[in-house]
Amino acid sequence: MLKKLIFKPGINREVTNYTNEGGWYDGDKIRFRAGFPEKIGGWVQQSANRFLGACRSLFSWTTLSGAKQTGVGTHLKFYIENGNVFYDVTPPRDTSTVTFAATAGEALVTVTDSSSHGAATGDYVSFSGAISLSSQTFTVNGSSPYITVATTALANNDAVTVSTTGSLPSPLATNTTYYVRDVSGTSLNLAATLGGAAIVITGGSGTHSIELNQVTDSRTFTASASTDKLSFTGTLVDNSVLRVSSTGTLPAPLQANTDYYVINAASGECKLSLTVGGAAINLTSAGSGTHTLTRTFGITAAELNRNAGYQITVTTSTQYTIEVSANAVAEDVGDGGTTAVSYDIAPGAEIDTPFTGWGAGGWSAAGWGVGEGSTELLRLWHQSNFGEDLIIGFRGGELYYWDATSGLDTHAVAISTLGGASGVPTKHNYMLVSDVSRFVFCFGSNPVGSGVLDPMLVRWSDQESYLEWTPAATNQAGEVRLSIGSEIVTATQQRQEILVWTDAALYSMQFLGYPYVWGTQLVGENITIVSPNAVASAGNITYWMGIDKFYVYDGRVRPLRCDIRQYIFQNTDPTKTIDLSQAGQVFAGTVEQFDEIWWFYCSSPTSETLTSPDRYAVYNYAQDIWYYGELERSAWLDSRINDVPLAAYQDRLILQETGVDDATNGSVQPLPAYISSSEIDIADGDNFMLVTRVIPDMTFRGSTDSVPSASLTLIPMKNPGSGYQLPASVGGTDVAPITRSATTPIEQFSGQVYVRVRGRQLIVKVSSSNAGTTWQLGSPRFDMRADGRR
C-alpha cells in the first residue's frame, strides 16, 4: 500500500536516531521552507581581486555621494572595498624617508631608512613619491646625438619616457614612449618608433629626467610533479619574480595572477617559491595545455608606490628588504629619489595562540568563559560609520578615523592625533557609534589620564563628536564601570538600548539625557558568550552563542531551545564539535530573507588548528527549528545595502545566495547537498517492511541545468544498533533517481521508480551532486508492506 511520508521540519540530534522517528537527523547545505527541506542557494566570488590576511570584520555603508563601500578588516590590513577594488587604508604607526637599492635580474629590493625604523619582520610599509630606479637626468646637446644622460648608459632599442621640472625640450612630450638609438657612451638619440628616424631635440628648461619603461619576457615551460621543477629554454636568475598562465590547466597548486620567486635556478630549469629564498612549492600535477611563464623587468615608480604596499624582512635597525613584482634591470641603479615611507600598525594574530613561559599573557589573555590562560588573541577589527566617514579599531588598540572626503587612497589616522582631540581613549576592546544622538562608545578602555586599560570600563564621547572625550559640565562625555564579570566582551545596538556583554552578565544601556547621559541596567547574569562576534539580531530580538548553549534576549534573557546542542558542544567526533581554543573565530550572521541566524565555528581536527571556521549552525526563528552543515567562511554581512549576504573566504569576498552552484574561484563547480531522515518503521518494528516503489514529490524550480536530477536513497536496517544493511537491496535497487524532463505546461519529473528494499527500520536520504541543480522535497509516497518478522 502507498504511504505518504511527511517529516517534521528541522534536524534533531538531541535524541537517538530511532527516537526521532518522523523527523530529520542529518544534512548539509539544506534549509526548510514552509517546513519542507530544500537546497540552500549557491555563491560566487565578488570579483577576482584579493586582499591580504584573514578577514574577521565586514561593514557596509553609503557615502553622501551614494557610493556603496565595505570596510574589510583582516589580521594584516584594513581595506575599504569600492567598486570591487580593495583600497588599503591601514592606519600608520610612523613615517620617515627611505632610499632603494636593487640587483639586476632580481626582485629583492633593499630599503634604507634615514633613521631607525622600529619595524619587525612581517610588518607592512607603503611608499609615496618614489621615482623609477632607472630614472636619471639628461641634458640636451646642440647636435646629434642630442641627449646625454647623467650616469648610466642606455642600450639601443630601449623604450623610455621623459619628464621635467620645467618645460621639456621640443618636440618631446610626457607620457609618450620613445626608443633609444645611436648610443655612444652616455649620449644617445630618441626615435618615435622602434628603428625610426632620430628626433631633432632642442631647447627646454628645468631639470629633465629619462627612465626605462617596463618590459616583459615570456617563454613556455613544462612542469614535473616528481621533481617540482619547471623546464624551459634559457636560464633564469634566483630571486627573480614571474607569473604563470596556461591554455589548459596550470600545474597544481600554481595559480594565475600570483607572484612566484625563482629558486634553485640552473640551465633550463628552476623551482618556485612564494617568497624570495623560501621553500620550494610541491607540485602535485603537471597540468595540461601549454604553460607560459612571464617576467616583468624594470622597477618603476608605479611599482614602488603601489597602494597595497609591501611586507618587509628586517636586516638591520635601518634596513629591510621588500619583494617587488618586477625584476631589476642593469639600469635600475637609482635610489628612488626623496621617498616617504609609512609604517603600518603591526599586524595581529591570525588565530588564538597560547603563550608559553612564566608571566605570559595579561588582561584579555584567555578566551571568554573557557577559564584562565595565556593566549595571544586573534586580530578582531570593529567598525562603525560616523556619517559618511568610518571609525575603526581593534582589541587593545587605538581608535582610528577615515575621512571619505580625503579619498580612497588615503589611510585612516589615530583620532588622538587630530586637531581638537581631547581625552580620546588610547586603548579599548570594542567600539560602536550609537544610533541615538551619535555617541562613540568604547567598551573596555583606559580612563581619562591613565594609559592602563580597564576591561570593565565603558566610555563615551560627547554627543555628535568623535574628538571630545574629556567629561565636563559643558559636554555629555562620560564613563561608567560595570560590576559583574572580569571584562566586557562585546556590545550591539538595539532599538531603544545598547546591549553590553561581559563574560558573566548582560547589561542594557539607555540614553537618559543630561546630567547622567547614559544609564546601565543588569538584565541577565550567570551567562556566557563565546566570542565578540557571536551576536546577531533579527526583529528586535538578539541571539548569541555561549560556550555550551545558545541564548536569546527579547526583553529578558533565557537559554534558546536547541535541537543540535549536543552535536555542536559535546560531539565525540572532533571534526564536528566546536574547538573552544579557537572561540575567538566564532561569528554570527543573518539571512533575513529566510528568517535565519547562522553561527560559524571551528571544528577540532586532531592534526591541525583551523584558521577559519569550517562548520555552521542555523536557527530559523520563524519556524523555531535548527539545521547545520559544513562551509568555510571567516566573516558574514547581511546588509540591505547589498542585494545578498556578503561573506569572506580566505582572500576574497563571496556573494552568498547567488545562483545554485559553488563559484568560489570564478569557475562553476557543483554544490552537493543532502538530508537524511531518522529511522522509520511499521507498527513499531514488529515486522520487517518491504518497499517496492517510490512516487517522488519534488520540485527543481530555480535549477539552471536543463535536466536537473536528485537521488532518493533508501537505507534499510535490521534494528537501531545493527548498522546499515549490506547489501541494501537484493534483486533490485535502493536508489530512486529523480530527473526533471519538462517545465511546461507543468513541471514533469520521474513519475515512479521501482525499488526493492527490506528492513525493520528505514532511513530516507535525498541528495544531489550535479551542477545547475537545486530542489525542494515535498511529500513522497512509498509502496510498502509488512514482510515477516525476520
C-alpha positions in Angstrom: 0.0 0.0 0.0 1.1 3.6 -0.7 2.1 5.6 2.4 2.8 9.4 2.2 5.8 10.4 4.3 5.9 14.0 5.7 8.8 14.6 8.1 8.9 17.2 10.9 10.9 20.2 9.9 14.4 20.8 11.3 17.3 18.5 12.3 17.2 17.0 15.8 20.4 15.5 17.3 19.3 15.7 21.0 17.8 12.2 20.9 18.7 8.9 19.2 18.1 8.4 15.6 15.2 5.9 16.2 13.6 8.1 18.9 13.4 11.0 16.5 11.1 8.9 14.2 9.2 11.2 11.8 12.0 13.8 11.8 15.3 14.6 10.1 18.6 13.6 11.6 21.4 14.7 9.4 22.0 17.1 6.4 24.3 19.5 4.8 23.7 22.7 2.8 19.9 22.5 3.2 17.3 24.7 4.8 13.5 24.5 5.3 10.8 26.5 3.5 7.3 26.2 5.0 8.5 23.1 6.8 9.9 21.2 3.8 13.7 20.8 3.0 15.4 22.4 0.1 18.9 23.0 -1.0 20.5 26.4 0.0 21.5 29.0 -2.6 24.9 28.9 -4.2 27.6 31.6 -4.2 30.0 33.4 -6.5 33.2 35.4 -5.8 32.5 39.1 -5.8 35.5 39.7 -8.1 38.9 38.3 -9.0 40.5 40.9 -6.7 42.1 39.7 -3.5 43.1 41.1 -0.1 45.8 40.1 2.4 45.1 38.3 5.7 42.1 36.5 7.3 39.1 38.8 7.3 37.1 38.9 10.5 35.1 42.1 10.1 32.7 43.4 7.4 30.7 46.6 7.5 28.8 48.4 4.6 27.7 51.9 4.4 26.9 54.6 1.9 28.6 58.0 1.4 26.8 61.2 0.8 27.6 60.8 -2.9 25.8 57.5 -2.9 28.9 55.3 -3.1 28.5 51.9 -1.5 31.5 50.9 0.5 32.5 48.0 2.6 35.1 48.0 5.4 37.2 44.8 5.3 39.3 44.2 8.4 41.9 41.4 8.3 44.7 40.4 10.7 47.2 42.0 8.4 45.4 45.0 6.9 42.3 47.2 6.8 40.7 47.8 3.4 37.8 49.7 2.0 36.1 47.9 -0.9 34.7 50.2 -3.5 33.6 49.0 -7.0 35.2 45.6 -6.3 38.6 47.1 -5.6 40.3 46.8 -2.2 41.9 50.1 -1.1 44.4 49.8 1.7 43.6 52.3 4.4 45.5 50.6 7.2 46.5 53.2 9.8 50.2 54.1 10.1 52.3 54.0 13.3 55.2 56.1 12.0 56.6 57.9 8.9 60.1 58.5 7.6 62.1 58.8 4.4 63.9 56.0 2.6 66.2 55.1 -0.4 66.2 51.9 -2.5 68.9 49.6 -4.0 68.3 46.8 -6.4 70.4 44.0 -8.0 70.0 43.4 -11.7 67.8 40.3 -12.5 66.3 40.1 -9.0 63.0 41.2 -7.4 64.5 41.7 -4.0 65.0 45.4 -3.2 66.9 46.7 -0.2 65.3 49.7 1.6 67.4 52.1 3.8 65.6 54.3 6.3 67.1 57.7 7.2 66.7 56.7 10.9 65.9 53.7 13.0 62.7 52.2 11.6 61.5 50.3 14.7 59.8 47.7 12.5 59.7 43.9 12.7 59.9 41.3 10.0 56.3 40.7 8.7 55.3 44.4 9.1 53.9 46.3 6.2 55.0 49.6 4.7 53.9 51.8 1.8 55.8 54.4 -0.2 54.9 57.6 -1.9 56.9 60.0 -4.0 59.3 57.3 -5.2 60.7 57.6 -8.8 61.8 54.8 -11.1 65.1 53.2 -10.2 66.2 53.7 -13.8 65.4 57.4 -13.7 68.3 59.7 -14.3 68.7 63.3 -15.5 69.7 64.3 -19.0 70.9 67.4 -20.9 70.4 68.5 -24.4 73.3 68.8 -26.9 73.4 71.1 -29.8 73.8 68.3 -32.3 73.4 64.6 -32.8 73.4 62.6 -30.5 71.0 65.1 -29.0 70.8 63.8 -25.4 73.5 62.9 -22.8 72.3 61.0 -19.6 73.9 61.7 -16.3 75.1 58.3 -15.0 74.2 55.0 -16.7 74.4 54.3 -20.4 71.3 53.0 -22.1 71.0 50.5 -24.9 69.7 50.8 -28.4 66.0 49.9 -28.7 65.3 50.6 -25.0 61.8 52.0 -24.6 61.8 55.2 -22.4 59.7 58.1 -21.2 60.8 61.6 -20.2 59.7 64.2 -17.7 60.8 67.6 -16.4 60.5 70.1 -13.6 60.1 72.9 -16.2 59.5 72.7 -20.0 60.5 69.6 -22.0 62.8 70.1 -25.0 60.9 70.4 -28.2 59.2 68.2 -29.5 59.3 65.8 -26.6 56.1 65.1 -24.5 55.4 63.4 -21.2 53.5 60.1 -21.1 54.9 59.2 -24.5 57.1 56.2 -25.3 60.4 56.9 -27.2 63.0 54.4 -28.4 66.8 54.7 -27.9 69.1 54.7 -30.9 72.6 55.8 -31.8 74.1 55.1 -28.4 77.6 56.5 -27.9 78.7 56.2 -24.3 76.2 58.1 -22.3 74.9 60.0 -25.3 72.0 58.9 -27.5 69.2 59.9 -29.8 65.5 59.2 -29.5 63.0 57.9 -32.1 59.2 58.0 -32.1 59.1 54.4 -33.3 61.3 51.4 -32.9 64.1 51.8 -35.5 62.6 55.1 -36.7 64.4 58.3 -37.5 66.3 60.3 -34.8 64.3 63.2 -33.4 65.9 66.6 -33.5 65.7 67.8 -29.9 66.2 71.5 -28.9 65.5 73.9 -26.1 63.7 73.2 -22.8 64.1 74.5 -19.3 64.3 73.0 -15.8 65.7 69.6 -14.9 64.9 66.8 -17.3 64.6 63.1 -16.5 64.5 59.9 -18.5 63.5 56.4 -17.4 63.1 52.9 -18.9 59.6 51.5 -19.5 58.7 48.1 -18.0 59.1 45.2 -20.5 58.1 41.6 -20.3 59.7 38.4 -21.3 57.6 35.2 -21.9 58.6 31.6 -22.6 56.8 28.3 -22.5 57.6 25.7 -19.8 56.7 22.2 -18.7 56.4 21.0 -15.1 57.3 17.8 -13.2 55.4 16.7 -10.2 58.2 14.2 -9.3 61.0 16.9 -9.1 58.9 20.0 -8.5 60.9 21.7 -11.3 59.9 23.9 -14.3 61.8 23.2 -17.5 62.2 25.9 -20.3 64.7 27.3 -22.8 67.4 29.5 -21.4 68.3 30.4 -17.8 66.5 32.3 -15.1 68.1 34.0 -12.0 67.5 33.1 -8.4 65.3 35.7 -6.6 63.7 36.8 -9.8 59.9 37.1 -9.9 57.5 35.6 -12.5 53.8 34.8 -13.2 52.4 31.7 -14.9 49.5 31.1 -17.3 48.2 28.2 -19.4 45.9 27.4 -22.3 44.7 24.4 -20.2 45.2 23.7 -16.5 48.2 25.0 -14.6 50.3 22.6 -12.7 48.8 22.3 -9.2 48.9 24.2 -6.9 50.1 27.1 -9.2 47.6 29.9 -9.9 47.4 32.7 -12.4 47.9 36.3 -11.3 50.3 35.3 -8.4 53.9 36.3 -7.9 56.3 33.3 -7.7 60.1 33.6 -7.0 62.8 31.6 -8.6 65.0 29.3 -6.5 67.5 26.6 -7.4 67.9 28.1 -10.8 70.1 26.1 -13.3 70.4 25.9 -17.0 66.9 25.4 -18.4 65.2 24.6 -15.1 64.3 26.0 -11.7 61.9 25.6 -8.8 59.4 28.2 -7.5 58.7 29.6 -4.1 56.0 32.0 -2.7 58.8 34.2 -1.2 62.3 35.1 -2.0 64.6 32.3 -0.9 61.6 30.4 0.6 60.6 26.7 0.5 60.1 25.1 -2.9 56.4 24.6 -3.9 55.4 21.0 -4.0 53.9 20.4 -7.5 51.2 17.8 -7.4 50.4 17.7 -11.1 52.0 18.6 -14.4 48.8 20.3 -15.6 47.6 20.3 -19.2 47.8 22.5 -22.2 50.6 25.0 -23.0 52.1 26.7 -20.0 53.8 30.1 -20.1 56.0 32.0 -17.6 56.2 35.8 -17.9 58.8 38.0 -16.2 58.4 41.8 -16.0 61.6 43.9 -16.0 62.1 47.4 -14.7 61.3 48.8 -11.2 59.1 51.8 -11.9 57.6 54.5 -9.7 54.2 52.8 -10.0 55.7 49.6 -8.8 57.2 51.2 -5.7 54.3 53.4 -4.9 51.6 50.8 -5.2 48.6 51.1 -2.8 49.0 47.6 -1.5 52.4 48.3 0.0 54.9 45.6 0.9 55.6 43.2 3.7 59.2 43.6 4.9 62.1 41.4 6.1 64.2 43.3 8.6 68.0 43.1 8.2 69.3 45.9 10.4 67.8 48.7 12.6 67.8 51.0 9.5 67.4 48.5 6.6 65.0 45.9 5.4 64.1 44.2 2.1 60.9 44.0 0.1 59.8 41.6 -2.7 58.5 43.6 -5.7 56.6 42.3 -8.7 59.2 43.2 -11.3 62.9 42.2 -11.8 65.6 44.9 -11.8 67.5 45.7 -15.0 71.1 46.8 -15.2 69.9 50.4 -15.5 68.0 50.2 -12.2 70.8 51.9 -10.2 68.9 54.9 -8.8 67.8 55.2 -5.2 64.2 56.2 -5.8 64.7 59.9 -5.0 63.1 61.5 -2.0 60.7 58.8 -0.9 58.3 59.0 2.0 57.5 55.8 3.8 54.5 55.0 6.1 54.9 52.1 8.5 51.5 50.3 9.1 50.5 49.4 12.6 51.8 46.0 13.5 49.8 43.0 12.1 47.8 41.0 14.5 47.5 37.3 15.2 45.6 35.2 12.6 44.3 32.7 15.3 44.1 32.5 19.1 47.6 31.3 20.0 48.6 30.1 23.5 51.6 31.8 25.1 54.3 29.8 26.9 56.7 30.8 29.6 56.5 32.4 33.0 54.3 35.5 33.1 52.9 35.1 29.6 49.6 36.9 28.9 47.8 39.6 30.7 44.4 41.3 30.6 42.1 39.7 28.0 44.6 36.8 27.6 42.0 34.0 28.0 39.1 33.1 25.8 35.7 34.2 27.1 34.2 31.7 29.5 36.8 29.0 28.9 38.9 29.5 32.0 42.1 31.4 32.7 45.0 31.0 30.5 47.7 32.9 28.5 46.7 33.4 24.8 47.5 35.8 22.1 44.1 36.7 20.8 43.5 37.0 17.1 43.1 40.4 15.5 39.4 41.4 15.5 38.5 44.8 14.0 35.3 46.6 14.8 33.9 49.5 12.7 31.0 51.9 12.5 30.2 54.8 10.3 30.1 58.4 11.6 28.1 60.0 8.8 29.9 59.1 5.6 33.2 58.6 7.4 34.4 55.5 9.2 35.7 54.9 12.7 37.7 51.7 13.2 39.6 50.0 15.9 40.8 46.6 17.2 41.1 44.9 20.6 43.7 46.6 22.7 44.4 49.3 20.2 43.6 53.0 19.5 40.6 54.5 17.6 41.2 55.5 14.0 39.2 57.7 11.6 38.9 57.5 7.9 37.6 60.6 6.2 35.6 59.9 3.0 36.3 63.3 1.5 40.1 62.6 1.5 39.6 59.8 -1.0 40.2 56.1 -1.1 44.0 56.4 -1.5 44.3 57.9 2.0 44.9 56.0 5.2 42.9 56.1 8.4 44.6 58.1 11.2 44.6 57.9 15.0 41.8 60.1 16.4 44.1 61.2 19.2 46.3 62.9 16.7 43.6 65.1 15.1 43.1 68.7 15.9 40.7 69.3 18.8 41.0 65.8 20.2 40.7 65.6 24.0 40.9 62.6 26.2 40.5 60.1 23.3 40.9 56.5 24.5 44.3 55.1 23.5 43.3 51.6 24.4 40.0 49.9 24.0 38.5 46.4 23.4 35.3 47.2 21.4 33.7 50.3 19.8 30.4 51.3 18.3 28.6 54.5 17.4 25.1 54.8 18.9 22.0 55.5 16.7 20.7 57.8 19.4 22.3 61.2 19.2 25.5 59.7 17.7 27.8 59.0 20.7 31.0 57.0 20.1 31.4 54.2 22.7 34.5 52.3 23.9 33.9 49.1 25.9 36.9 48.2 27.9 39.0 51.4 27.9 41.7 53.3 29.6 40.3 56.0 31.9 41.0 59.7 31.3 44.5 60.5 32.4 45.6 56.8 32.5 47.3 54.6 30.0 46.1 51.4 31.6 43.1 49.5 30.0 40.3 48.8 32.4 38.4 45.9 30.8 35.1 46.7 32.6 35.0 50.5 31.9 32.6 52.0 29.4 33.4 55.4 28.0 31.5 57.6 25.5 32.3 60.8 23.6 30.4 64.0 23.6 27.2 64.0 21.5 27.9 64.3 17.8 31.6 64.3 18.4 34.4 61.7 18.0 37.0 64.1 19.3 35.8 65.2 22.7 36.1 62.5 25.4 37.0 64.5 28.4 33.9 64.9 30.7 33.0 68.4 31.5 29.9 70.5 32.6 29.7 71.8 29.0 29.6 68.4 27.2 28.0 64.9 27.6 31.1 62.8 27.5 31.2 60.3 30.3 32.0 56.8 31.7 30.6 54.1 33.8 32.2 50.9 35.2 30.3 47.7 35.1 30.4 45.4 38.1 29.7 41.8 37.2 32.3 39.9 35.3 36.0 40.4 34.6 35.9 42.0 31.2 33.5 43.4 28.6 33.3 41.1 25.6 31.1 42.9 23.1 28.2 45.2 22.5 25.4 45.8 20.0 22.8 48.5 19.2 19.2 47.5 19.6 16.1 49.6 19.0 15.9 51.5 22.3 19.1 50.3 24.0 22.7 49.3 23.7 23.3 45.7 24.9 26.7 45.1 26.6 28.0 41.6 27.4 30.6 40.9 30.0 32.0 37.4 30.4 29.3 36.8 33.0 26.4 39.2 32.5 24.3 41.2 30.1 23.7 44.9 30.6 21.3 47.3 28.9 22.4 50.9 28.4 19.8 53.5 27.7 20.1 57.2 26.9 18.8 59.4 29.9 20.0 62.8 28.8 21.8 65.4 30.9 23.2 65.1 33.6 23.5 61.2 33.7 23.5 60.9 29.9 23.6 57.1 29.8 22.4 54.7 32.4 23.0 50.9 32.8 20.7 48.1 33.9 21.6 44.5 34.6 19.3 42.3 32.5 21.0 38.9 32.8 23.8 37.2 34.8 25.4 33.8 35.1 25.6 33.6 31.3 28.4 33.1 28.8 29.3 34.4 25.4 31.8 32.5 23.2 33.3 35.5 21.2 32.8 39.2 20.4 31.3 38.3 17.0 28.9 35.6 18.2 25.9 38.0 18.4 23.2 38.6 15.8 19.8 40.4 15.9 16.6 40.0 13.9 13.2 41.6 14.5 14.4 43.4 17.7 15.4 40.1 19.2 19.1 39.3 19.9 20.6 35.8 19.8 24.1 34.7 20.7 26.3 31.6 21.2 27.7 30.8 24.7 30.4 28.2 25.5 27.9 25.4 25.9 24.5 26.6 24.8 22.7 29.4 22.9 20.8 32.4 24.4 18.1 34.8 23.3 17.2 38.3 24.6 13.8 39.7 23.8 13.4 41.9 26.9 14.6 39.1 29.1 17.5 36.7 28.9 16.9 32.9 28.5 18.5 29.9 27.0 17.5 29.2 23.4 15.9 25.8 22.8 18.3 23.9 20.6 17.9 20.6 18.8 21.6 20.3 17.9 23.2 21.4 21.2 24.9 18.1 21.8 26.0 17.8 18.2 27.9 21.2 18.5 29.2 21.2 22.0 29.5 17.6 23.1 30.1 15.7 19.9 32.7 12.8 20.2 33.7 13.3 16.6 36.4 16.1 16.7 35.6 17.1 13.1 32.1 18.2 14.1 32.4 19.5 17.7 33.4 23.1 18.4 37.0 23.9 19.2 36.9 26.3 22.2 40.6 27.0 21.9 39.5 29.0 18.7 36.5 30.5 20.3 37.5 33.9 19.0 36.9 32.9 15.5 33.2 32.2 16.1 30.9 34.7 14.4 27.2 35.1 13.8 25.2 36.5 10.8 21.7 36.6 9.5 20.0 35.6 6.3 16.8 37.6 6.8 15.3 36.5 3.5 14.9 33.1 5.1 14.4 34.1 8.7 17.8 32.5 9.7 20.6 33.2 12.2 23.9 31.5 11.2 26.8 30.7 13.6 30.1 29.7 12.1 32.7 27.8 14.3 35.9 25.9 14.0 35.7 22.1 14.5 38.5 20.2 16.3 40.5 18.1 13.8 43.3 16.4 15.6 46.0 17.2 13.1 45.7 21.0 12.8 44.3 24.2 14.1 41.9 25.8 11.7 42.5 29.4 10.5 38.8 29.8 9.5 35.5 28.4 10.8 34.6 25.3 8.8 31.1 24.4 10.2 27.8 26.3 10.7 24.7 26.0 12.8 21.4 27.7 11.7 18.4 28.7 13.8 15.3 29.5 11.9 13.4 31.8 14.2 10.2 31.8 12.2 9.8 28.0 12.3 11.8 27.5 15.6 14.0 24.8 14.0 17.7 24.1 13.7 20.0 22.6 11.0 23.7 22.6 10.3 26.4 21.9 7.7 30.0 22.4 6.5 31.1 25.7 5.0 34.4 27.6 5.4 33.9 31.3 6.0 35.6 33.9 8.2 33.1 36.8 8.2 29.5 37.5 7.2 27.4 40.6 6.5 23.7 40.6 5.7 23.0 44.3 4.9 20.2 45.9 2.9 22.9 48.0 1.3 24.0 44.8 -0.5 21.5 42.7 -2.5 22.6 39.4 -1.0 24.6 38.4 2.1 28.4 39.1 1.8 30.9 36.7 3.2 34.7 36.4 3.5 36.5 33.3 2.3 40.3 33.1 2.5 41.5 36.1 0.5 38.3 37.2 -1.3 34.7 38.3 -0.8 31.8 35.9 -1.7 28.2 36.8 -2.7 26.0 34.3 -0.9 22.6 33.1 -2.1 23.6 33.7 -5.7 22.9 31.0 -8.3 22.8 27.3 -7.3 26.4 26.3 -7.6 29.8 26.9 -6.0 31.7 29.6 -7.9 34.2 30.4 -5.2 37.1 30.5 -7.6 35.3 32.0 -10.6 34.5 28.7 -12.2 31.3 26.9 -11.6 31.5 23.7 -9.5 28.7 21.5 -8.3 27.3 22.2 -4.8 26.5 18.9 -3.2 23.6 18.8 -0.7 21.8 16.1 1.2 19.3 15.4 4.0 18.7 12.2 5.8 15.7 11.2 7.9 15.6 9.4 11.2 14.7 5.7 11.2 11.1 4.9 10.4 9.3 1.5 10.8 5.9 -0.2 10.6 4.0 -0.9 13.8 7.0 -0.1 16.0 9.1 -2.5 14.0 7.2 -5.7 14.9 7.6 -6.7 11.2 10.2 -6.1 8.6 8.9 -3.9 5.8 9.4 -4.3 2.0 9.5 -1.2 -0.1 8.9 -1.8 -3.8 8.0 1.5 -5.4 8.7 5.2 -4.8 6.4 8.0 -6.2 8.6 11.2 -5.8 7.3 14.6 -4.9 9.9 17.2 -5.7 10.4 20.5 -7.5 13.5 21.6 -9.3 12.3 25.2 -9.5 15.3 27.6 -9.9 17.7 25.0 -11.5 19.8 26.1 -14.4 20.6 22.6 -15.8 18.0 21.7 -18.4 17.7 18.2 -16.9 18.4 18.6 -13.1 18.3 15.5 -11.0 18.5 14.3 -7.4 18.6 10.9 -5.8 16.2 9.4 -3.2 18.1 6.6 -1.4 16.5 4.1 1.0 18.8 2.8 3.7 17.5 -0.4 5.5 18.5 -1.6 8.9 17.6 -4.8 10.9 17.4 -2.8 14.2 18.7 0.5 15.6 22.0 -1.0 16.7 22.7 -3.2 13.7 24.2 -0.7 11.4 23.3 -0.3 7.7 22.2 -3.4 6.0 24.6 -4.6 3.3 23.8 -5.1 0.5 21.0 -2.5 0.8 18.9 -4.3 -1.9 18.7 -7.9 -3.1 17.5 -8.4 -6.6 16.7 -4.7 -7.1 17.9 -1.2 -6.3 17.8 1.1 -3.2 18.2 4.4 -5.2 15.3 6.2 -6.9 16.8 8.7 -9.4 14.5 11.7 -9.9 15.1 13.7 -13.1 13.1 16.7 -14.5 12.0 16.2 -18.0 9.9 19.3 -18.7 9.0 22.6 -17.2 5.9 23.5 -19.3 3.0 23.4 -19.2 3.7 21.9 -15.8 7.0 20.7 -14.2 7.4 17.0 -15.1 9.9 14.6 -13.4 10.2 10.8 -12.8 6.7 9.6 -12.0 7.5 6.4 -10.2 10.6 4.4 -9.5 10.7 0.7 -8.7 13.0 -0.4 -5.9 13.4 -3.4 -3.7 14.5 -2.7 -0.1 13.7 -4.7 3.0 14.4 -3.9 6.7 12.9 -3.4 10.1 13.9 0.3 10.1 14.4 2.5 7.1 16.3 5.8 6.5 15.3 8.1 3.6 18.0 10.2 2.1 17.7 12.9 -0.6 20.8 14.2 -2.2 22.2 16.0 -5.3 25.7 16.5 -6.6 25.3 17.9 -10.2 26.0 21.5 -11.3 22.9 23.6 -12.1 20.6 21.7 -9.7 18.5 22.9 -6.9 15.5 21.3 -5.4 12.8 21.2 -2.7 11.3 18.0 -1.4 7.6 17.6 -0.9 5.6 14.6 0.3 6.9 11.4 -1.5 4.9 8.2 -1.3 6.2 4.7 -0.8 4.7 1.4 -1.7 5.5 -0.6 1.4 4.1 -3.6 3.3 4.9 -5.8 6.2 7.2 -8.7 5.2 7.6 -11.1 8.1 9.4 -10.8 11.5 12.9 -11.8 10.4 
